[in-house]
């Protein structure tokens, strides 16, 4: 199976504009033969915590929110990250997965909230899993990946591919990105696909480098560090 990890520069707090950007990248991934594309953390708004705290209109109402019609109708499975209305007063920081026909497959809410995210979002308490093309996938969001038990549970649950929606910036973020994700791949025998921001992202500057790693930690595909685009690679069921 061919999968893609996306990187983009989000329009701050503009769900409609960012959904259109995601849809365009999803179409590019489909045209390059990918069956699934994963997007960065808070794709639909950018990493705009203050705006998300002040304006619930930026939250998705549910998995059927029509503002996601573009990405989920691109003819490819998509994993899109956004603020999602939850049961309590705070939204979840969630990855929503849709199949190539646009049907909702699963939702994963970030379990390990970073810094001020704890003031804006409610943490999740359930691991993210789904199957596509005979392979089992797991989900994680940025700071989640600094807790090894997440990947350990994924491998124990027969997952073969891990999808990471993240934001890593220039500076220290580059080093973290370069060590954490190949380490997960090699340490737990998983294909790992990392989607990241590139360019301005809230208080940071995304360092790009969306990538796919093999279960031995080798880089299979990697985007550059300055332009929106895709890393596309084959992942195997025998990983």
N, C-alpha and C positions, 0 to 999 in steps of 0.2 A: 504494500500500500504506500502511496505517496502522500505525504502530509506537508503542511506549510506553517511556518511561524512568521507572524507579521510584525512590522514595526511602522509606526506612523507618528506624525506630529499633530496632536489633537487641537481643535479649536476650543479655547477655554469655555466651559459651561454651555456648549451648544450641541444638544443631543442630535438635532436634525442634521447638522453639518457633519458631525462625526459618524453618524450612521451611514451617511452617503460615502464618506471616505472608506469606511469598513466594507461597504458593499462593493466599491470599486476594487479594493485589494482582494476581496473574496473572488471576484470575477477573474482577476489576474491569476490567482492561485488555481482556480478551476481550469483556466486556459493552459496552465503549465502542467496539467495532469494530476493535481492534488485532489484528494477526496475529502480533506478536512483542513481547515485553517484555524489557528488559535490567535487571539488578539491580546494586547497588553491589558494591564490593570487599569480600570476606569476608562476604557476605550470611549465610552459615549459622552463623557464630560471632560476628559483630561483629569489630572490629579488636582482637582479644585475643591479641597475640603471645606473651605469657608463658604463657598457657593452652595455646596451640597448640604451643609448644615442649615443654611438660611432659606433655601428654596426647595421644598419637597416636590415641586413641579419638575425637578431634574431627576427624580427617582422614577424608575420603571414601575408601573402599576402592578404588573404581573408578567408571566412568561408570554402572554398574548398581546402585550403592549404594541400598538401598530407602528410605533417609532422604530421597531426592529424589523419591519417588513422588508426593507432593502437588503440587509445582510442575510436574512434567512430565506430570501427568494433568489439567491445568487446561483443556485444549482450545485451547491457544495455544502457539506456539513461545516458548521461554524461554532466556535466557542467564544462568546462575546462577554466581556466583563463590564459591570455597571452597578450603580446603586439600585437596589431592588426593595420595594416596599415590603416590610415584614409585619409580624403580628403586633409588635410593640411600637413605641414612638420613634425608634431609630430604624433606618433601613439596614439591610444586609449589604456587604460588599461581595457581590456574587458573580460567578461565571455561569452563564446560561448556554446550554448546548442544544443545537438544532440539527436535524439530519438534512440530507440534500433536498428533501421534499418540503422542508420548512417546519416539520413537526418537532415539538419540544421533546427532548430526550431526557435531560436531567438539569438540575441546578445545584451548584455547590457554593456555600457561603464561607468566606475566609474565616478560619478558626483562630489564627494568631494575628491580632491587629497590632499595627506598629504605631507607637507614639500617639499623636493626636487623633489617629483613626479611632482610638478607643472612645473619644468624645463624640464621634459622628456616626459610628456604625455599631450594630449589635453583632457579636461574634457568632459564628456557626458552631455546630457541635457534631456534624456528620460528615464523613469522608465522601468525596465525589467519585462516582464510578459510572461508566457506560461501556457498551460494546458497539463496535463498528467493524465491518468487514472481517468478522471472526476474531478480532483482537479486543482485549479488555484494556480500557484506558482509565487513568486516574487523573485527578485535577488538584492543582494547588495555586495559591496566589501569593506571590512575592515573599513576605516575611515568613509565611508558612514553611518555606524551604530551609530556614535556619533551624528547624526542629526535625532531626533525623527520623523520628518515629513516623512521620507522615509518609516518607518513602518506604520505610520498612513495612508499614501496613499495606501499602500498595503492592509491593512485591509478594507479601504473604497472601494477598487476595488475588493472586494470579494475573495482576496487571502486567502489561508488556510495554506500554507507552505512557509517559507522564507528560501532561500539558501544563505549562507554567505561564500564567499571566502576571507580568511583573512590571516594576519600574525601578531601574537602576540608573543612576546618574553618573556624570563624569566625576573624576577623582576616585574616591574610595569605592564607589559603585562599580567601576570597571573591574577592580581586583576581585570584588565579591562575585560579580557575574562570572568571571573567568575561573573561579575556584568552586563555587557552590554547585553549579549545574553539571559540569563534567564529573564532579565528585559524586553526585547523586547517581548519574548514569553508571559509572564504574562500580560504585559501592553497592548498588542494589540490582545491577543487571537490567536496567531499564533504558529504552530509548527515551530521551528527554527533548522536548521542544519548548524553547523559551521565546515568548513574545515580549517585546520591550518598547518603550518610548524612544523616540529620537528627536532631539531638539527640545524646546521649552516644554516643561511639564510641571505646572504649578511652581513650587519653590525651587525645583531642580531643573537640570538640563539632562534629558535622557541620553544615554551613551550608545543607543542602538545595539548592534551586534546580535539581533535576533538569530537564533541558531537551532540546529538539531544535532544531538550527539548520539552516538552508538552506545550500546551497553558496555563497551570496554573503555568509554570515555573519549573516543575519537570524534572529532568534529566532522560531520557529514555535509553540512551546509551552514553558511554564516553570511548574514547581511553586513553591509558596511556600517560605519559609525556616524553617518551624516545625512542620509537620505531615506525617506520612506521606502519600504519595499518588503521583500519576502526572502526567507530561507526555505528552500524546498528540498526534501530528501525522501528516499525510500526507507520504510521501516518494515521489519520482517516479523512474522508471527513466531519465528523460532528463537527470538531474543530471550 
